[in-house]
């Protein structure tokens, strides 16, 4: 695998064949020639670079992130396409690093590998120059932000190169910081996910007008693959029928209702087995309180309320006269509650006194069962919570039978926005609950629909391209085109999806590459007493 060298005075030579020794005469001659040419350069060319300000670092990082990320992906492609060379380079660096941290006498005793030590030294010099000073760190962030994130991910995750089970922790930390393949693989997954969610997705969601959620869903679709990726691709390309997503959402809602009813029936089995005889004292008190609301000294003051109250009272009196063993049990009073509930539902909402009077009786029957039958209280609490959740989802997403398809689709398509239309994300949270509980995804398709257009959405579509031109001028048309591309929902959606595919590929690659241990590294570990022999347990 080709490698690079960098001298202390800043001369860099890339793409050196791995069979060329770092100390070869040819390389030394090339370095001498470049150094001579530099010395002949004008004083202006030899002037040191000025220190970067915080603003310049931030601007450079944002500007250079696309090219930096492409280079990172290129490293992965190179590593995957040349696995033997990649593995050899990693193991050479690891063996060299190990020799540099072990006592010199031990290294000489088991046999020094100068080439591995030199390679490890040069890797160390590279990182020292890159991060050894504050200015070096700032310039690295500005010029190669994706590479810095890769290096940071490698250190923070504490990963180490493939080695036997007993490698000491300090040694593992040294190995992890100089493992280039692990850096690229980890960076593509962990760093791309975290950075995309916390930094890139909000910015791109804003620049395209498609919303942060749509970009995150595009990335997740590529990362997950399978049916999720297919749903996203079908919708972003316009191949799918948009109403299919509405059918999925309604199917999920039906599943929620089915689960709710099943849990209720399961809980009612225990209630049916409870043959306790419940007391009517609280119910009788509520009847008297309700009567006081509609009469004054025995005279009716609200005829409509008095009629409905009498209807409910007759039902209760009839129930009290029935066989207690059958009708005064928790199951029997649950049936009484339903009868009184029918009366309550028949009262128009504008007849507030009537609803209040009958409602008090209904509540007293319910509370009587809950107080005297704890199993019933638990079952009804779960049923009530499920009912409330379903009603909230149904209302928020217009999934009821009375809602039009157009209204429901507009509600669904608004889910990827984070503004007042979605109650600042609350509607999206309910949609994700519906996905989880119902078992079928529809958010990837919604994101695909939001990202179909090549032109920016909303105000971004009006202002982005003219603003780009004015900002850069006629001479900066390429830069203006790049800015316009960042505002295109379709281009950014495809990019986010591709980034997700890349992380999935890198993750799978990491799983497929078998652990490999350089015999030299193993021998050094064994000779130092840090791991047992092959036949020892």
URQUIPE-V211752 format. One record per backbone hydrogen bond with DSSP energy under -1.0 kcal/mol. CO is the residue of the C=O (numbers start at 1). NH is the residue of the N-H. If there is no record, write none. Layout:
co nh
CO NH
CO NH
This chain:
co nh
3 16
5 13
7 10
11 7
13 5
16 3
17 20
21 24
24 28
25 29
26 30
27 31
28 32
29 33
30 34
31 35
32 36
33 37
34 38
35 39
36 40
38 41
42 46
53 57
54 58
55 59
56 60
57 61
58 62
59 63
60 64
64 68
65 69
66 70
67 71
68 72
69 73
70 74
71 75
72 76
73 77
74 78
75 79
76 80
77 81
78 82
82 86
83 87
84 88
85 89
86 90
87 91
88 92
89 93
90 94
91 95
92 96
93 97
94 98
95 99
96 100
97 101
98 102
103 107
104 108
105 109
106 110
107 111
113 117
114 118
115 119
116 120
117 121
118 122
119 123
120 124
121 125
122 126
123 127
124 128
125 129
126 130
127 131
128 132
133 137
134 138
135 139
136 140
137 141
138 142
139 143
140 144
144 148
145 149
146 150
147 151
148 152
149 153
150 154
151 155
152 156
153 157
164 167
168 172
169 173
170 174
171 175
172 176
173 177
175 178
178 180
179 183
180 184
181 185
182 186
183 187
184 188
185 189
186 190
187 192
189 193
190 194
191 195
192 196
193 197
194 198
195 199
195 200
196 201
199 203
200 204
201 205
202 206
203 207
204 208
205 209
205 211
208 457
211 215
212 216
213 217
214 218
215 219
216 220
217 221
218 222
219 223
220 224
221 225
225 229
226 230
227 231
228 232
229 233
230 234
231 235
232 236
233 237
234 239
234 240
241 244
242 245
243 247
244 248
245 249
246 250
247 251
248 252
249 253
250 254
251 255
252 256
253 257
254 258
255 259
256 260
257 261
258 262
259 263
260 264
261 265
262 266
263 267
264 268
265 269
267 271
268 272
269 273
271 274
280 284
281 285
282 286
283 287
284 288
285 289
286 290
287 291
288 292
294 301
294 302
296 299
299 296
302 306
303 307
304 308
305 309
306 310
307 311
308 312
309 313
310 314
311 315
312 316
313 317
314 318
315 319
316 320
317 321
323 326
323 327
324 328
328 278
329 333
330 334
331 335
332 336
333 337
334 338
335 339
336 340
337 341
338 342
339 343
340 344
341 345
342 346
344 347
348 351
350 352
351 355
352 356
353 357
354 358
355 359
356 360
357 361
358 362
359 363
360 364
361 365
362 366
363 367
364 368
365 369
366 370
367 371
368 372
369 373
373 377
374 378
375 379
376 380
377 381
378 382
379 383
380 384
381 385
382 386
383 387
384 388
385 389
386 390
387 391
388 392
389 393
390 394
391 395
392 396
393 397
394 399
404 408
405 409
406 410
407 411
408 412
409 413
412 415
414 417
419 422
419 424
420 423
422 427
423 426
425 429
426 430
427 431
428 432
429 433
430 434
431 435
432 436
433 437
434 438
435 439
442 446
443 447
444 448
445 449
446 450
447 451
449 452
453 490
457 460
459 463
460 464
463 467
464 468
465 469
466 470
467 471
468 472
469 473
473 476
474 477
476 480
477 481
478 482
479 483
480 484
481 485
482 486
485 488
488 492
489 493
490 494
491 495
492 496
493 497
494 498
495 499
496 500
497 501
498 502
499 503
500 504
501 505
502 506
503 507
504 508
505 509
506 510
507 511
508 512
509 513
518 522
519 523
520 524
521 525
522 526
523 527
524 528
525 530
526 529
533 536
